[in-house]
Amino acid sequence: MASPALLPLSSRRMAALSPGSSVSFYPHHRATLRLSEKFILLLILSAFITLCFGAIFFLPDSSKHRRFDLGLQDVLIPHIEQPRPAGRDSRDGPQGGGGGGGAAVAGGGVMVHGGGEEHRHRHREEEEQLRKMIRADHERALEEAKEKLKKSKDQIRAEIQTEKNRVAQDAKKREGKQLPKVPIPKPVGINNGDPGDPETREKQEKIKEMMKHAWGNYRQYAWGHNELKPLSRKGHSTNIFGNSQLGATIVDALDTLFIMGLFDEFRDGKEWIEKNLDFSVNAEVSVFEVNIRFIGGLLAAYYLSGEEVFKQKAAQLAEKLLPSFNTPTGIPWAMVNLKSGVGRNWGWASAGSSILSEFGTLHLEFVHLSYLTGDPIYYKKVLHIRKLLKNMDRPHGLYPNYLNPRTGRWGQHHTSVGGLGDSFYEYLLKAWLVSDKTDTEARKMYDDALQAIEKHLIRKSNSGLTFIGEWKNGHLERKMGHLTCFAGGMFALGADGSPDDKAGHYLQLGAEIAHTCHQSYDKTVLKLGPEAFKFDGGTEGVALRQNEKYYILRPEVIETYWYMWRFTHDPKYRQWGWEAAQAIDKYCRVVGGFSGVKDVYSSSPAYDDVQQSFFLAETLKYLYLLFSSDDLLPLDYWVFNTEAHPLPILRSMNTTLSGNIVFQ
Ligand code: DMJ
């Protein structure tokens, strides 16, 4: 079949050669011409037919080649090849809106051999079909991938929500659930601690008056805030409470009010807690600070008063701290958001580490939480920390202050019995004491640590003052912090039960530390101790740097005086305590409360305008106890947490060798 495109040309030729045409220039050759004409015509025709068949059989199937090329091109550079109209979807396939389909393509394939415009047109259509198919395939795959991604995101979201719901339900169940009835250890010895002699009674009364002044001003100017700014006479807060108003001073001060017999004030505090203390706040708090001040404060208030609300609140708060343990190692984050449960560490801590004195100061409170709630989870969490620490290598037998909760490796090798390390050692000893001396693993860890501390950190100065330095950058820094002064009391408290019958040695060590710390107070103008003091060359117990000369109403030195008083009844401890109380009253008291001072070597120091909550919880409590009889909170019934909140020794508690806790 000829192509219609060829017909006009052939007819023109035929017409020119036809017998009826006027082109007969050679009449005498007519017959010959007719013959040759026929022959030529036949020749042309056969040539034409041959050409057509040749085209059919021998020309390459360009459509097939184009199909392949197009496909590849489309895959590689579809956006360059032809911009696609927006909004196309996978339905624009071969059977879709293209108008062609498989049959049309096949038809087109045959038409190609015809050549010409029609052929190119069909060819383009075919290309377009193929493009559509390929694009449709890609788009479908893309849509499927998107769908899968969306699904997995939704799935993850759903899983998180389910988990959140479960935690919330558990919390609700616990909230609603009556906490089990456990015997409340008898609040032994609360008979107002009358010291007997009028002189001491007067001092005791003076301390009580100082407490009233501190509390009264907080009550008036900062009620519900965390702390008081006694000069500005308004509320104060720091990042340890997540800048939320949790009434830290109220909770921290409750038990001091109670043991001083300030029951109206105590009731006020209790009422505020009942009505306002809510832990479902969007606040990122310090796990350690909230534990020692809030949980410790609430538990002590519960044990002293028997008021259920304190126990309930402590249990609710403890629940909020649990997510901080969700780390690869179980070593908790330093901070946790009370609402979301998201935890993290302080930005300043070495290589993302958690701090030894923070994650190592949870044990006492958590043992009591398990006891009161009947839920072993709290005990398990702190026991896990203990086991992990116990099995770790320690440089020179010392515990570095930094531990990475992700890797479980030590951070910087800095060891201190002061800031960043202090209460970890204290809680090893007190874990043993609170267990009625059954937790021998804790005692052993305490004894071993103390041995390393004595060997590497404790030295005598040129003038014979015993001090505890810090191990830093491979050498001993001959500097002692105010915070480290608590260790005198700890050594005395741990003397009984120390290995190799070294009780006398440790009591003596406690006395030496008490003496050194007293010296650090005595060498100042205000008779109040600096934040840190040196033992270098001619310097003996004095702060040299301006930023170490402040006193922020800290308790550690008075704490050690009190323990030393209880164990020795040496009157010098009451004397030293009284000196400190008078200095505080003289230099830190302002109309609106008590304030820290910026330079203890200056006769007219600037105030820092903060009344720390630990001033009411600890400093005034230890002073009051120092001028009270020993039967007020006797040490064979009570263990004080690191914020001076008394918790009863659990006589019925037994820790088994496998680390289980049993309350008989
Ligand atoms: C208190 O919060 C606690 O005693 C803690 O262990 C460390 N220091 C402050 C008071 O100085």
Residues whose N, C-alpha, C, O or C-beta is under 5 A from the ligand:
A	BS01	DMJ	S423 R554 P555 F614 T642 E643
